[in-house]
Amino acid sequence: MPTTRAPRNNRISIQYAVPRRGVPSAAYLRKWVRARAPVTLRIVGAAEGRRLNRLYRNKNSATNVLSFATGDVVLCHPVIRREARAQGKSVAAHYAHLVVHGCLHLAGYDHEKKRDAERMEAREVRILRRAGIANPYR
């Protein structure tokens, strides 16, 4: 499927490589981006998510979010939708969490060590709470 783009605004580009049905609006996604540099959010299907995860992380499955130092955050819609359902939360709330998570990776946060993971998760929870979204780790 060809990629479609939402209008560019505030140095944030949204690319849709999947039909937009069920994906939060570009305006909703933009409000979660926390970055000083230009960012592209790319919404992909399972095949592209799997390909990218295999290529960059050597894992043969699609994952919910991948961040790249070039300012790209890739969000896999089928995985996000499935996880939201399994966790009993809205797809929009799960997207909000994963956009924040991906942008924090761009800002240098990671979760490889326990202390770093706790720091990153606390930051995510604070950002989401300010907008009325529950702690995604509960």
DAJO-V270672 format. One record per residue. N is the residue number from 1. RES is the residue in three letters. SS is DSSP state (@ for helix, = for strand, . for the rest). D_LAST is the distance of its C-alpha to the last C-alpha in Angstrom with 2 decimals. Layout:
BEGIN
n res ss d_last
N RES SS D_LAST
N RES SS D_LAST
END
This chain:
BEGIN
n res ss d_last
1 MET . 35.70
2 PRO . 36.83
3 THR . 34.49
4 THR = 34.52
5 ARG = 33.66
6 ALA . 32.50
7 PRO . 34.72
8 ARG . 34.18
9 ASN = 33.03
10 ASN . 32.26
11 ARG . 32.57
12 ILE = 29.64
13 SER = 30.65
14 ILE = 28.79
15 GLN = 30.13
16 TYR = 29.56
17 ALA . 30.62
18 VAL . 29.32
19 PRO . 30.25
20 ARG . 28.38
21 ARG . 27.59
22 GLY . 23.86
23 VAL . 23.23
24 PRO . 22.36
25 SER . 25.49
26 ALA @ 26.76
27 ALA @ 26.59
28 TYR @ 22.87
29 LEU @ 22.24
30 ARG @ 24.63
31 LYS . 22.91
32 TRP . 19.97
33 VAL . 22.38
34 ARG . 22.66
35 ALA . 25.76
36 ARG . 29.26
37 ALA . 30.92
38 PRO . 31.29
39 VAL = 28.38
40 THR = 28.57
41 LEU = 25.68
42 ARG = 26.79
43 ILE = 25.26
44 VAL = 26.46
45 GLY . 26.73
46 ALA @ 25.98
47 ALA @ 29.40
48 GLU @ 29.24
49 GLY @ 25.67
50 ARG @ 26.89
51 ARG @ 30.09
52 LEU @ 28.50
53 ASN @ 25.98
54 ARG @ 28.96
55 LEU @ 31.21
56 TYR @ 29.05
57 ARG @ 26.69
58 ASN . 28.85
59 LYS . 26.20
60 ASN . 27.59
61 SER . 24.68
62 ALA . 23.16
63 THR . 19.96
64 ASN . 17.75
65 VAL = 19.06
66 LEU = 21.97
67 SER = 23.37
68 PHE = 27.02
69 ALA . 28.93
70 THR . 31.23
71 GLY . 28.69
72 ASP = 27.51
73 VAL = 23.96
74 VAL = 23.97
75 LEU = 21.37
76 CYS = 21.84
77 HIS @ 21.60
78 PRO @ 21.71
79 VAL @ 18.86
80 ILE @ 16.67
81 ARG @ 17.76
82 ARG @ 17.14
83 GLU @ 13.58
84 ALA @ 12.78
85 ARG @ 14.50
86 ALA @ 12.86
87 GLN @ 9.26
88 GLY . 10.77
89 LYS . 10.83
90 SER . 14.12
91 VAL @ 15.93
92 ALA @ 16.71
93 ALA @ 13.22
94 HIS @ 12.55
95 TYR @ 16.01
96 ALA @ 15.40
97 HIS @ 12.61
98 LEU @ 14.92
99 VAL @ 17.99
100 VAL @ 16.65
101 HIS @ 15.61
102 GLY @ 19.09
103 CYS @ 20.92
104 LEU @ 19.54
105 HIS @ 20.95
106 LEU @ 24.18
107 ALA . 24.19
108 GLY . 24.13
109 TYR . 20.56
110 ASP . 19.52
111 HIS . 17.21
112 GLU . 19.98
113 LYS . 19.94
114 LYS @ 17.19
115 ARG @ 18.27
116 ASP @ 18.41
117 ALA @ 14.94
118 GLU @ 13.60
119 ARG @ 15.96
120 MET @ 15.06
121 GLU @ 11.28
122 ALA @ 12.24
123 ARG @ 14.77
124 GLU @ 12.63
125 VAL @ 10.30
126 ARG @ 13.71
127 ILE @ 15.39
128 LEU @ 13.02
129 ARG @ 12.78
130 ARG @ 16.59
131 ALA . 16.80
132 GLY . 14.65
133 ILE . 11.72
134 ALA . 8.25
135 ASN . 5.87
136 PRO . 5.63
137 TYR . 3.82
138 ARG . 0.00
END
